[in-house]
Amino acid sequence: MNKLCKKLCRCLRYGMTAIAVLAFPLVSHGQAASDTPRKQTESPYFAVKSDDPSTDRLPLKGTQVDVRILGVIADVVVTQHYRNEGQRPIEARYVFPGSTRAAVYGMTVRLGDRLLTAAIREKGQAKIEYNQAKSDGKTAALLEQHRENVFQMNVANIMPGDDVKVELRYTELIIPTDGAYQFVFPTVVGPRYNGTPATGSGTNEKWISTPYLAAGELSATQFAMKVRLVTPTSAKEIQSPSHKIKLAKTGEQETSIELAQTGSNENNRDFILNYRLAGDKIESGLLLSRGDKENFFLAMVEPPKAVPTSAIVPRDYVFIVDISGSMHGFPLNTTKALMNNLLGGLRPSDTFNVMLFSGSNTMLAPNSVPATKANVERAIQTLNNIQGGGGTEIVPALKRALAMPTDSDRARSFIVITDGYVSVEREIFELIRKNLDKANVFSFGIGGSVNRSLIEGIARAGQGEPFIVLNQESAVAEAGRFKTMIDSPVLSHLKVRFEGFETYDVEPLTLPDVFARRPVILFGKWRGEPKGKLVLEGRTTSGAYRNELPVEANKNSEGNGALRYLWARHRVAALTDQETLEGGGSFRQAILDIGLEYNLLTQYTSFIAVDKVVRNPKPEDSVTVKQALPLPEGVSNLAVGGEVPSTPEPASWAMMLIAIFGMGWLGLRKRGIA
């Protein structure tokens, strides 16, 4: 008995190191443990139902999305239908998402039999014009961009009985990967954690104070989607992993896709459409557009297939895992499945560490440990006992990870795993860009409505690659894609030049390494005659690489007018990245000029439409209504403010003790004394 007690004490002593990991305070995602009570002006909150019939609390009745995909360019029309079924004039405020690649170039407002065409303005000026129209009693609409993928619509003076339809137009490029094409339409903005500026994780932006329905509550807003898919060769394997769809073949190279109405929420997750082309070949090519003042081109060059490398450099992986309140339940379970696959794919020669963060953060070990079976099992066991809770203090977590000592004999990669529900994208990008000499950064977005701007931006800033993991089933595939990619970059040291074809304002200025079978994309302008060729050169694991694309006059088409907006959108994104790196508003004027010249929505420009008729004689009686949003699918009430005990329940304590003794036992076995 005495020997047994001694062994138990040893297990307890070795296992106590897990307490800091397993005992994260379980509080809401919107509020860290040390936060003062949350204000509705600063954070998302639950929508409160009202029995007051005088005010329509849900003025957005429906959203209709019409998409036409021609080759690799999608043209999208989004129609938001507002109706005031109350007895008082209202101003509707609606925060909604957009594609990270969207170039929003047009907005119209239909009010009865009148059609109002919106004008692009400097953001501050548009706000002034909108507020003036609102106070004058005129119906007006204002479209603003808060993030590259988060927009806000304000419609003032919607009178009782009014029907208002706001139509947005945007275009985007669909870039294939491994021969597969994917169109994504985000439907809901996830609740953002608005921490404190002292930690670097707070911005106190007003748009974040958005009301949400409880998890699983059916949204009263209708959502409909129609896609017309026109491809150069016949499309195959058309399917949606996110929604039920109805397909109809309307021609050899044309398919009609429609969203099937199931009676459940269709607008609480991204709509995703996947398809392949016959032959699985990425079509390299050059699209030309001749305009009145400027000519534009888009080049898409297919890289070679990955070649297995014989000598793989030992790597160090640092996994930075979000376990905040918004990750509780389904997202965290998906994360655990992903981590099982990622950790299970490490080589014995690799080293790794795991950081878990919410309101605070903790490391699996002070320094990276060898990827032995025992260490991997210990990390997996630690993860499996985490429940999730607390705020999302990602900036302090990244700072701590980046400060870790490095091993000059190993190539280090950071892997950030999160749903991205924070408001400090710029701070994160700046932090990563300033530490590029330490590691490249990959990002995994967890769930069906992730903050793709953050997930893609982290990878872009860290010269890595973004991944979206919708559910536990896709965790295996995405972990496999990551392993293939990290083992063997396809193309490096890329350079491009044009021979006999005069080009300028080419984007991007420098080409990153290509990790996947994803084409190299170039935008730019051209002068003179369309002739000559484009030459792309680089290195693969097996030697030098060279590819040529002829410039052909017959590639010039009036139907390629979207290239104008796509070039402008890409230039704005590049300037925004540079502005983030250098800080301040150093590129504000350049971004503003592009937005105004190309009629493009940016962080410094907005669309404004104003009716000439004074319709509300008492505008001071108008009520502002914030349109309630459904919680993203799989996200629990903890993301908004659902409360849980600040200490674990007895069941949690039991799991914690089991984990402590289990880890202690592994430690003793490793030392040969168990």
C-alpha positions as CSV (number, residue, x, y, z in Angstrom):
1,M,0.0,0.0,0.0
2,N,2.9,2.3,0.9
3,K,4.5,1.8,-2.6
4,L,1.1,2.4,-4.3
5,C,0.7,5.7,-2.4
6,K,4.2,6.8,-3.4
7,K,3.5,6.1,-7.1
8,L,0.2,8.0,-6.9
9,C,2.1,11.0,-5.4
10,R,4.7,10.8,-8.2
11,C,1.9,10.8,-10.8
12,L,0.2,13.7,-9.2
13,R,3.5,15.7,-9.0
14,Y,4.4,15.0,-12.7
15,G,0.8,15.7,-13.8
16,M,0.3,19.0,-12.0
17,T,2.0,20.8,-14.9
18,A,-1.3,20.3,-16.8
19,I,-3.3,22.4,-14.4
20,A,-2.4,25.7,-16.1
21,V,-3.6,24.2,-19.4
22,L,-6.8,22.5,-18.2
23,A,-8.0,25.2,-15.8
24,F,-8.7,28.0,-18.2
25,P,-11.5,30.2,-16.8
26,L,-14.7,29.4,-18.5
27,V,-16.3,32.7,-19.3
28,S,-18.0,34.2,-22.4
29,H,-16.1,34.8,-25.6
30,G,-17.1,38.4,-25.6
31,Q,-15.6,39.1,-22.2
32,A,-12.3,38.0,-20.6
33,A,-12.2,37.0,-17.0
34,S,-10.7,40.3,-15.9
35,D,-12.9,42.5,-18.1
36,T,-15.3,45.0,-16.7
37,P,-19.0,44.3,-17.5
38,R,-19.5,44.4,-21.3
39,K,-21.2,47.4,-22.9
40,Q,-23.6,46.8,-25.8
41,T,-21.9,49.6,-27.6
42,E,-18.6,47.7,-27.7
43,S,-19.5,44.0,-28.1
44,P,-22.0,41.7,-29.8
45,Y,-25.1,40.9,-27.7
46,F,-28.3,38.8,-27.9
47,A,-31.3,40.3,-29.7
48,V,-34.2,41.1,-27.3
49,K,-37.6,40.4,-28.6
50,S,-40.1,43.3,-28.3
51,D,-43.8,43.2,-28.2
52,D,-44.0,46.8,-29.3
53,P,-45.9,46.7,-32.7
54,S,-44.9,50.3,-33.6
55,T,-41.4,49.4,-34.5
56,D,-40.4,46.6,-37.0
57,R,-37.3,45.1,-35.3
58,L,-36.5,42.8,-38.3
59,P,-36.8,45.0,-41.4
60,L,-34.5,42.8,-43.6
61,K,-37.0,40.4,-45.1
62,G,-34.8,38.6,-47.6
63,T,-31.6,38.4,-49.5
64,Q,-31.4,37.2,-53.1
65,V,-28.0,36.3,-54.6
66,D,-27.6,35.9,-58.4
67,V,-24.2,34.7,-59.6
68,R,-22.8,34.3,-63.1
69,I,-19.5,32.4,-63.3
70,L,-17.8,32.8,-66.7
71,G,-14.5,31.0,-66.8
72,V,-12.6,32.2,-63.7
73,I,-14.6,35.4,-63.2
74,A,-17.7,35.6,-61.1
75,D,-20.2,38.5,-61.4
76,V,-22.5,38.7,-58.4
77,V,-25.7,40.7,-57.8
78,V,-26.9,40.8,-54.2
79,T,-30.4,42.2,-53.6
80,Q,-31.4,43.1,-50.0
81,H,-35.1,43.5,-49.5
82,Y,-36.2,45.8,-46.6
83,R,-39.8,46.3,-45.6
84,N,-41.2,48.3,-42.7
85,E,-44.1,46.4,-41.2
86,G,-44.3,48.7,-38.1
87,Q,-46.0,52.0,-37.5
88,R,-43.0,54.3,-37.2
89,P,-40.3,55.4,-39.6
90,I,-37.1,53.5,-39.1
91,E,-33.4,53.5,-40.0
92,A,-32.2,50.0,-40.7
93,R,-28.6,49.0,-39.9
94,Y,-27.3,45.7,-41.2
95,V,-23.8,44.3,-40.8
96,F,-23.1,41.6,-43.4
97,P,-20.1,39.7,-44.9
98,G,-18.6,39.7,-48.3
99,S,-16.0,37.7,-50.2
100,T,-12.3,38.5,-49.4
101,R,-11.8,38.8,-53.2
102,A,-14.8,40.9,-53.9
103,A,-14.5,44.1,-55.9
104,V,-17.7,46.0,-55.1
105,Y,-18.3,48.4,-57.9
106,G,-22.0,49.3,-57.9
107,M,-25.1,49.9,-55.8
108,T,-28.7,51.0,-56.7
109,V,-31.7,51.5,-54.5
110,R,-35.3,50.8,-55.7
111,L,-37.9,52.7,-53.8
112,G,-41.4,52.1,-55.3
113,D,-41.1,53.1,-59.0
114,R,-38.0,55.2,-58.5
115,L,-34.4,53.9,-59.0
116,L,-31.6,55.6,-57.2
117,T,-28.0,55.1,-58.4
118,A,-25.4,55.3,-55.7
119,A,-22.3,57.4,-56.1
120,I,-18.8,56.7,-54.7
121,R,-17.6,59.2,-52.2
122,E,-14.7,59.6,-49.7
123,K,-15.9,57.8,-46.6
124,G,-16.3,60.8,-44.3
125,Q,-18.0,62.9,-47.0
126,A,-20.5,60.0,-47.7
127,K,-21.3,59.9,-44.0
128,I,-22.0,63.6,-43.9
129,E,-24.3,63.4,-46.9
130,Y,-26.2,60.4,-45.4
131,N,-26.7,62.1,-42.1
132,Q,-27.9,65.3,-43.8
133,A,-30.4,63.3,-45.9
134,K,-31.6,61.4,-42.8
135,S,-32.2,64.7,-40.9
136,D,-34.0,66.2,-43.9
137,G,-36.5,63.3,-43.9
138,K,-35.2,61.8,-47.2
139,T,-34.8,58.1,-47.8
140,A,-31.1,57.3,-48.2
141,A,-28.7,54.3,-48.3
142,L,-25.1,54.2,-47.2
143,L,-22.7,51.3,-47.8
144,E,-19.5,51.2,-45.8
145,Q,-16.6,48.8,-45.6
146,H,-15.3,48.0,-42.1
147,R,-13.0,45.1,-43.2
148,E,-12.3,43.7,-46.7
149,N,-15.0,41.1,-45.9
150,V,-17.3,43.1,-43.5
151,F,-19.7,45.7,-44.8
152,Q,-22.5,47.8,-43.2
153,M,-25.7,49.0,-44.8
154,N,-27.7,51.9,-43.4
155,V,-31.1,52.8,-44.9
156,A,-32.7,55.9,-43.4
157,N,-36.3,56.9,-43.4
158,I,-38.0,53.7,-44.3
159,M,-41.6,54.7,-43.9
160,P,-44.4,52.4,-42.6
161,G,-45.4,50.1,-45.5
162,D,-42.3,50.9,-47.6
163,D,-40.6,48.3,-49.7
164,V,-36.9,49.1,-50.4
165,K,-34.6,46.9,-52.5
166,V,-30.9,47.6,-52.4
167,E,-28.8,46.0,-55.1
168,L,-25.1,45.5,-54.8
169,R,-22.8,44.4,-57.6
170,Y,-19.3,42.9,-57.3
171,T,-16.9,40.7,-59.2
172,E,-14.2,38.3,-58.1
173,L,-11.6,35.9,-59.4
174,I,-12.0,32.2,-58.8
175,I,-8.5,30.6,-58.4
176,P,-8.3,26.8,-58.8
177,T,-6.3,24.6,-56.5
178,D,-5.3,21.1,-57.6
179,G,-7.7,21.4,-60.5
180,A,-10.6,22.1,-58.2
181,Y,-12.6,25.4,-58.3
182,Q,-14.5,26.9,-55.4
183,F,-17.0,29.8,-55.2
184,V,-17.7,31.0,-51.7
185,F,-20.5,33.4,-50.6
186,P,-20.4,34.3,-46.9
187,T,-23.8,34.8,-45.4
188,V,-23.2,36.0,-41.8
189,V,-20.6,37.9,-39.8
190,G,-19.5,35.9,-36.8
191,P,-19.5,37.8,-33.4
192,R,-16.2,39.5,-32.9
193,Y,-14.3,39.5,-29.6
194,N,-13.6,43.2,-28.7
195,G,-11.0,43.0,-26.0
196,T,-9.1,45.8,-24.3
197,P,-6.6,48.0,-26.1
198,A,-4.1,47.3,-23.3
199,T,-3.7,43.7,-24.5
200,G,-3.5,44.7,-28.2
201,S,-6.8,42.7,-28.8
202,G,-9.3,45.5,-28.6
203,T,-10.5,48.2,-31.1
204,N,-13.9,49.3,-29.7
205,E,-15.4,49.6,-33.1
206,K,-19.1,50.4,-33.1
207,W,-20.1,48.0,-35.9
208,I,-19.2,45.1,-33.6
209,S,-22.1,45.9,-31.3
210,T,-24.4,43.7,-33.4
211,P,-27.4,41.8,-32.0
212,Y,-27.5,38.0,-32.5
213,L,-30.2,35.4,-32.3
214,A,-29.6,32.5,-29.8
215,A,-27.8,29.4,-31.2
216,G,-30.2,27.4,-33.4
217,E,-32.9,30.0,-33.5
218,L,-34.5,30.2,-36.9
219,S,-33.8,33.5,-38.8
220,A,-36.9,35.3,-40.1
221,T,-34.8,36.6,-43.1
222,Q,-35.2,34.5,-46.3
223,F,-32.1,33.6,-48.2
224,A,-32.0,32.5,-51.9
225,M,-29.2,31.7,-54.2
226,K,-29.0,31.1,-57.9
227,V,-25.8,30.4,-59.8
228,R,-25.3,30.2,-63.6
229,L,-22.0,28.3,-64.3
230,V,-20.5,28.7,-67.7
231,T,-17.2,26.9,-68.2
232,P,-14.7,26.5,-71.2
233,T,-15.1,22.7,-70.9
234,S,-17.9,20.7,-69.3
235,A,-18.0,20.9,-65.5
236,K,-18.1,17.8,-63.3
237,E,-18.4,16.9,-59.6
238,I,-20.6,20.0,-59.0
239,Q,-21.5,19.9,-55.3
240,S,-21.9,22.0,-52.2
241,P,-20.5,20.8,-48.9
242,S,-22.4,23.5,-47.1
243,H,-26.0,23.5,-48.5
244,K,-28.4,21.3,-50.3
245,I,-28.6,22.4,-54.0
246,K,-30.6,21.6,-57.1
247,L,-28.8,21.2,-60.4
248,A,-30.0,21.6,-64.0
249,K,-27.9,21.1,-67.1
250,T,-28.8,23.9,-69.5
251,G,-26.1,23.3,-72.1
252,E,-22.9,21.3,-72.8
253,Q,-20.9,24.0,-70.9
254,E,-23.6,25.6,-68.8
255,T,-25.2,24.5,-65.5
256,S,-27.9,26.1,-63.4
257,I,-27.5,25.7,-59.6
258,E,-30.2,26.8,-57.1
259,L,-30.3,26.6,-53.3
260,A,-32.8,24.1,-52.0
261,Q,-35.1,25.5,-49.3
262,T,-35.0,23.1,-46.3
263,G,-37.0,25.1,-43.8
264,S,-33.8,25.6,-41.6
265,N,-31.4,28.4,-41.4
266,E,-29.6,28.8,-44.8
267,N,-27.9,32.1,-43.9
268,N,-25.9,31.0,-40.9
269,R,-22.8,29.6,-42.8
270,D,-20.8,30.2,-46.0
271,F,-22.4,29.0,-49.2
272,I,-19.7,26.9,-50.9
273,L,-19.9,25.6,-54.5
274,N,-17.2,23.2,-55.7
275,Y,-16.6,21.9,-59.2
276,R,-14.0,20.5,-61.5
277,L,-13.4,20.8,-65.3
278,A,-13.1,17.9,-67.6
279,G,-9.5,16.7,-67.7
280,D,-8.7,18.3,-64.3
281,K,-6.3,20.7,-66.1
282,I,-5.8,24.2,-64.9
283,E,-6.1,26.4,-68.0
284,S,-3.1,28.6,-68.3
285,G,-3.9,31.7,-70.4
286,L,-4.0,35.4,-70.8
287,L,-7.2,37.6,-70.8
288,L,-7.1,41.0,-72.3
289,S,-9.4,44.0,-72.0
290,R,-9.2,47.2,-74.0
291,G,-10.9,50.2,-72.5
292,D,-11.4,53.9,-73.4
293,K,-8.5,55.1,-71.2
294,E,-6.7,52.0,-70.1
295,N,-6.2,48.4,-71.1
296,F,-6.0,45.5,-68.6
297,F,-4.7,41.9,-68.6
298,L,-5.0,38.9,-66.4
299,A,-2.4,36.1,-66.7
300,M,-3.0,32.6,-65.1
301,V,0.0,30.3,-65.4
302,E,-0.3,26.7,-64.2
303,P,2.7,25.5,-62.1
304,P,4.2,22.0,-62.3
305,K,3.0,19.2,-60.1
306,A,4.8,18.8,-56.8
307,V,7.9,16.6,-57.0
308,P,8.7,14.5,-53.9
309,T,11.9,15.7,-52.3
310,S,14.5,13.2,-51.2
311,A,16.0,15.3,-48.4
312,I,13.5,17.0,-46.2
313,V,14.9,19.6,-43.8
314,P,13.9,18.8,-40.1
315,R,11.2,21.2,-39.0
316,D,9.9,22.8,-35.9
317,Y,6.1,23.3,-35.7
318,V,4.4,25.7,-33.2
319,F,0.7,25.2,-33.1
320,I,-1.2,28.2,-31.7
321,V,-4.7,27.0,-30.9
322,D,-7.8,29.1,-30.1
323,I,-9.8,27.7,-27.2
324,S,-12.0,30.8,-26.5
325,G,-15.7,30.8,-25.9
326,S,-16.7,31.0,-29.6
327,M,-14.7,27.8,-30.1
328,H,-16.7,25.9,-27.5
329,G,-18.5,22.7,-28.7
330,F,-18.5,21.9,-32.4
331,P,-15.5,24.2,-33.5
332,L,-13.3,22.9,-30.7
333,N,-14.2,19.3,-31.5
334,T,-13.3,20.0,-35.1
335,T,-10.0,21.5,-33.9
336,K,-9.2,18.4,-31.9
337,A,-9.8,16.2,-34.9
338,L,-7.5,18.5,-37.0
339,M,-4.8,18.5,-34.4
340,N,-4.9,14.7,-34.1
341,N,-4.2,14.5,-37.8
342,L,-1.6,17.3,-37.8
343,L,0.3,16.0,-34.8
344,G,0.0,12.4,-36.1
345,G,1.7,13.4,-39.4
346,L,4.9,14.7,-37.7
347,R,8.2,12.9,-38.4
348,P,10.3,11.7,-35.5
349,S,13.0,14.1,-36.6
350,D,10.6,17.1,-36.2
351,T,10.1,19.1,-33.0
352,F,6.9,20.8,-32.0
353,N,5.1,22.8,-29.3
354,V,1.4,23.7,-28.6
355,M,0.1,27.0,-27.3
356,L,-3.5,27.2,-26.1
357,F,-5.0,30.6,-25.8
358,S,-8.2,32.3,-24.7
359,G,-8.1,35.1,-22.2
360,S,-4.6,34.0,-21.3
361,N,-2.2,31.5,-22.9
362,T,-0.1,28.5,-21.9
363,M,2.5,26.3,-23.6
364,L,2.7,22.5,-23.7
365,A,6.4,22.9,-22.8
366,P,8.9,25.8,-22.3
367,N,10.6,24.8,-25.5
368,S,9.8,22.7,-28.5
369,V,9.9,18.9,-27.8
370,P,10.8,16.0,-30.1
371,A,7.8,14.5,-32.0
372,T,8.1,11.2,-30.2
373,K,5.0,9.1,-29.8
374,A,4.9,9.9,-26.0
375,N,5.0,13.6,-26.6
376,V,2.4,13.6,-29.3
377,E,0.1,11.5,-27.1
378,R,0.6,13.9,-24.3
379,A,-0.3,16.9,-26.5
380,I,-3.4,15.1,-27.9
381,Q,-4.6,14.1,-24.4
382,T,-4.2,17.7,-23.2
383,L,-6.2,19.0,-26.1
384,N,-8.9,16.3,-25.7
385,N,-9.7,17.5,-22.2
386,I,-10.1,21.2,-23.1
387,Q,-13.7,22.5,-23.2
388,G,-13.3,26.1,-24.4
389,G,-14.2,29.4,-22.8
390,G,-12.9,32.9,-22.3
391,G,-11.9,35.8,-24.5
392,T,-9.7,35.7,-27.6
393,E,-6.5,37.4,-26.7
394,I,-4.6,36.4,-29.8
395,V,-2.1,39.2,-30.0
396,P,-0.4,38.4,-26.7
397,A,-0.4,34.7,-27.7
398,L,1.4,35.5,-31.0
399,K,3.9,37.8,-29.3
400,R,4.8,35.0,-26.8
401,A,5.1,32.4,-29.6
402,L,7.3,34.7,-31.7
403,A,9.6,35.3,-28.8
404,M,10.4,31.6,-28.4
405,P,14.0,30.7,-29.0
406,T,14.8,29.2,-32.5
407,D,16.9,26.3,-33.7
408,S,19.1,27.4,-36.6
409,D,19.2,23.8,-37.8
410,R,15.4,23.6,-38.3
411,A,12.9,25.4,-40.5
412,R,10.1,26.8,-38.2
413,S,6.5,27.0,-39.1
414,F,3.7,28.6,-37.0
415,I,0.2,27.1,-37.5
416,V,-2.6,29.4,-36.2
417,I,-5.9,27.6,-35.6
418,T,-8.9,29.8,-34.9
419,D,-12.4,30.9,-36.1
420,G,-11.0,34.4,-36.4
421,Y,-13.7,36.2,-34.4
422,V,-11.5,39.1,-33.4
423,S,-11.3,42.7,-34.5
424,V,-7.5,43.2,-34.5
425,E,-6.6,41.9,-38.0
426,R,-4.2,44.8,-38.8
427,E,-2.3,44.4,-35.5
428,I,-1.9,40.7,-36.2
429,F,-0.7,41.2,-39.8
430,E,1.8,43.8,-38.7
431,L,3.1,41.6,-35.9
432,I,3.6,38.7,-38.4
433,R,5.2,40.8,-41.1
434,K,7.7,42.2,-38.7
435,N,8.8,38.7,-37.7
436,L,9.1,37.0,-41.1
437,D,12.7,36.2,-40.4
438,K,11.6,33.8,-37.7
439,A,9.1,31.5,-39.4
440,N,6.5,31.3,-42.1
441,V,2.9,31.2,-40.9
442,F,0.0,28.9,-41.9
443,S,-3.5,29.4,-40.8
444,F,-6.5,27.1,-40.3
445,G,-10.0,28.5,-40.1
446,I,-12.4,26.4,-38.1
447,G,-16.1,26.3,-39.0
448,G,-18.6,27.2,-41.7
449,S,-18.5,31.0,-41.2
450,V,-14.9,31.8,-40.3
451,N,-13.3,35.3,-40.6
452,R,-11.7,34.5,-43.9
453,S,-10.1,38.0,-44.0
454,L,-8.0,37.1,-40.9
455,I,-7.3,33.5,-42.0
456,E,-6.2,34.5,-45.5
457,G,-4.4,37.6,-44.2
458,I,-2.3,35.7,-41.7
459,A,-1.1,33.3,-44.4
460,R,-0.5,36.1,-46.8
461,A,1.5,38.1,-44.2
462,G,3.4,35.0,-43.1
463,Q,4.1,33.8,-46.7
464,G,2.2,30.6,-45.9
465,E,-1.1,29.2,-47.0
466,P,-4.7,29.4,-45.6
467,F,-6.9,26.4,-44.9
468,I,-10.6,26.2,-44.1
469,V,-11.8,23.2,-42.1
470,L,-15.6,23.0,-42.2
471,N,-16.0,19.9,-40.0
472,Q,-14.3,16.9,-38.6
473,E,-14.6,15.0,-41.9
474,S,-12.6,17.7,-43.8
475,A,-9.9,17.8,-41.0
476,V,-8.3,14.7,-42.5
477,A,-8.1,16.2,-46.0
478,E,-6.8,19.6,-44.9
479,A,-4.2,18.1,-42.7
480,G,-3.0,15.9,-45.6
481,R,-2.9,18.9,-47.9
482,F,-0.8,20.8,-45.4
483,K,1.7,18.0,-45.0
484,T,2.1,17.6,-48.8
485,M,2.5,21.4,-49.2
486,I,5.0,21.8,-46.4
487,D,7.2,18.9,-47.5
488,S,7.7,20.2,-51.0
489,P,7.1,23.7,-52.2
490,V,6.3,23.5,-55.9
491,L,7.9,26.7,-57.2
492,S,10.4,29.2,-55.6
493,H,12.5,32.2,-56.7
494,L,9.8,33.2,-59.2
495,K,10.4,35.9,-61.8
496,V,8.2,37.1,-64.6
497,R,9.0,39.2,-67.7
498,F,7.2,40.2,-70.9
499,E,8.8,40.1,-74.3
500,G,7.4,42.3,-77.1
501,F,4.4,43.2,-74.9
502,E,4.4,46.6,-73.2
503,T,3.0,46.3,-69.6
504,Y,2.9,48.5,-66.5
505,D,1.3,48.6,-63.0
506,V,1.8,44.9,-62.8
507,E,0.5,43.2,-59.6
508,P,1.9,41.6,-57.5
509,L,5.3,43.3,-57.6
510,T,7.0,40.2,-56.2
511,L,5.8,36.7,-56.5
512,P,5.7,34.4,-53.5
513,D,6.7,30.8,-53.5
514,V,4.0,28.5,-54.7
515,F,3.1,25.7,-52.2
516,A,0.2,24.0,-54.0
517,R,-0.9,23.2,-57.5
518,R,-2.4,26.7,-57.6
519,P,-1.8,28.9,-60.7
520,V,0.4,32.0,-60.5
521,I,-1.8,35.1,-61.0
522,L,-0.7,38.4,-62.5
523,F,-2.8,41.6,-63.1
524,G,-1.7,44.6,-65.0
525,K,-2.1,47.2,-67.7
526,W,-0.8,47.2,-71.3
527,R,-0.2,49.6,-74.2
528,G,0.2,49.2,-77.9
529,E,-0.6,46.1,-79.8
530,P,-1.4,42.7,-78.1
531,K,1.6,40.6,-79.2
532,G,4.7,39.0,-77.8
533,K,4.8,36.6,-74.8
534,L,4.9,36.3,-71.0
535,V,7.8,34.3,-69.5
536,L,7.7,32.8,-66.0
537,E,10.8,31.4,-64.5
538,G,11.7,29.8,-61.2
539,R,13.0,26.7,-59.5
540,T,11.4,23.4,-58.5
541,T,12.8,20.7,-56.3
542,S,14.1,19.0,-59.5
543,G,15.7,22.0,-61.1
544,A,14.9,25.1,-63.2
545,Y,11.4,25.9,-64.4
546,R,10.2,28.0,-67.4
547,N,6.8,28.6,-68.9
548,E,5.7,30.8,-71.7
549,L,2.3,32.3,-72.6
550,P,1.8,33.8,-76.0
551,V,0.0,37.2,-76.2
552,E,-2.8,36.8,-78.7
553,A,-5.0,39.5,-80.2
554,N,-8.1,37.2,-80.2
555,K,-7.9,37.1,-76.3
556,N,-9.0,40.7,-76.3
557,S,-12.8,40.9,-75.4
558,E,-15.3,43.5,-74.3
559,G,-16.6,40.8,-72.0
560,N,-13.4,41.1,-69.9
561,G,-14.4,44.5,-68.5
562,A,-14.3,43.0,-65.0
563,L,-10.5,43.0,-65.3
564,R,-10.6,46.7,-64.6
565,Y,-12.2,46.2,-61.1
566,L,-10.1,43.1,-60.4
567,W,-6.9,45.0,-61.0
568,A,-8.0,47.9,-58.8
569,R,-9.1,45.5,-56.0
570,H,-5.8,43.7,-56.1
571,R,-3.9,47.0,-56.0
572,V,-5.9,48.2,-53.0
573,A,-5.2,44.9,-51.2
574,A,-1.4,45.3,-51.9
575,L,-1.5,48.9,-50.7
576,T,-3.4,47.9,-47.6
577,D,-0.9,45.2,-46.8
578,Q,1.9,47.8,-47.1
579,E,0.0,50.3,-45.0
580,T,-0.3,47.7,-42.3
581,L,3.4,47.0,-42.3
582,E,4.5,50.7,-42.2
583,G,1.7,51.9,-39.9
584,G,-0.3,55.1,-39.9
585,G,-2.3,56.2,-42.9
586,S,0.7,56.4,-45.3
587,F,-1.2,54.9,-48.2
588,R,-4.6,56.4,-47.4
589,Q,-4.6,58.9,-50.3
590,A,-3.4,56.3,-52.8
591,I,-6.2,53.9,-51.8
592,L,-8.8,56.7,-51.8
593,D,-7.7,57.8,-55.3
594,I,-8.1,54.2,-56.7
595,G,-11.5,53.8,-55.0
596,L,-12.8,57.1,-56.5
597,E,-11.3,56.6,-60.0
598,Y,-12.5,53.0,-60.4
599,N,-15.8,53.4,-58.5
600,L,-14.7,50.8,-55.9
601,L,-15.7,50.3,-52.3
602,T,-12.6,50.5,-50.0
603,Q,-11.8,51.2,-46.4
604,Y,-11.7,54.9,-47.4
605,T,-14.6,55.1,-49.9
606,S,-18.4,54.5,-49.5
607,F,-21.4,54.3,-51.7
608,I,-24.2,56.8,-51.0
609,A,-27.7,57.0,-52.6
610,V,-30.2,59.8,-51.7
611,D,-33.8,60.3,-52.7
612,K,-34.7,63.8,-53.7
613,V,-38.1,63.6,-52.1
614,V,-38.7,64.5,-48.5
615,R,-40.8,61.6,-47.3
616,N,-40.5,61.9,-43.5
617,P,-41.8,65.3,-42.1
618,K,-40.7,64.3,-38.6
619,P,-37.3,62.6,-39.0
620,E,-36.6,63.0,-35.3
621,D,-39.3,60.4,-34.6
622,S,-37.4,57.8,-36.6
623,V,-36.1,54.7,-34.7
624,T,-32.7,53.1,-35.5
625,V,-33.0,49.3,-35.8
626,K,-30.0,47.0,-35.7
627,Q,-30.9,43.9,-37.8
628,A,-30.3,40.8,-35.7
629,L,-28.0,38.1,-37.2
630,P,-28.2,34.3,-36.7
631,L,-25.3,32.8,-34.8
632,P,-23.0,30.9,-37.2
633,E,-23.7,27.2,-37.5
634,G,-22.0,25.3,-34.7
635,V,-21.1,28.4,-32.7
636,S,-22.5,28.3,-29.1
637,N,-24.1,31.1,-27.1
638,L,-20.7,31.5,-25.3
639,A,-19.6,33.5,-28.4
640,V,-22.0,36.3,-27.5
641,G,-22.5,36.2,-23.8
642,G,-24.0,33.0,-22.6
643,E,-22.7,32.5,-19.1
644,V,-21.1,29.4,-17.7
645,P,-19.6,28.8,-14.2
646,S,-16.2,30.5,-13.7
647,T,-14.9,27.2,-12.2
648,P,-15.2,23.7,-13.7
649,E,-18.2,21.6,-12.9
650,P,-17.6,18.3,-10.9
651,A,-17.4,16.4,-14.2
652,S,-14.7,18.8,-15.5
653,W,-12.8,18.3,-12.2
654,A,-12.9,14.6,-12.7
655,M,-11.6,14.8,-16.3
656,M,-8.9,17.2,-15.0
657,L,-7.7,14.7,-12.3
658,I,-7.8,11.9,-14.8
659,A,-5.6,13.9,-17.2
660,I,-3.2,15.0,-14.4
661,F,-2.6,11.4,-13.3
662,G,-2.5,10.2,-16.9
663,M,0.2,12.8,-17.8
664,G,2.1,12.0,-14.7
665,W,2.0,8.3,-15.5
666,L,3.4,9.0,-19.0
667,G,6.2,11.1,-17.4
668,L,7.1,8.3,-15.0
669,R,7.1,5.7,-17.8
670,K,9.4,7.9,-19.9
671,R,11.8,8.1,-16.9
672,G,11.6,4.3,-16.4
673,I,10.2,4.5,-12.9
674,A,6.5,3.8,-13.4
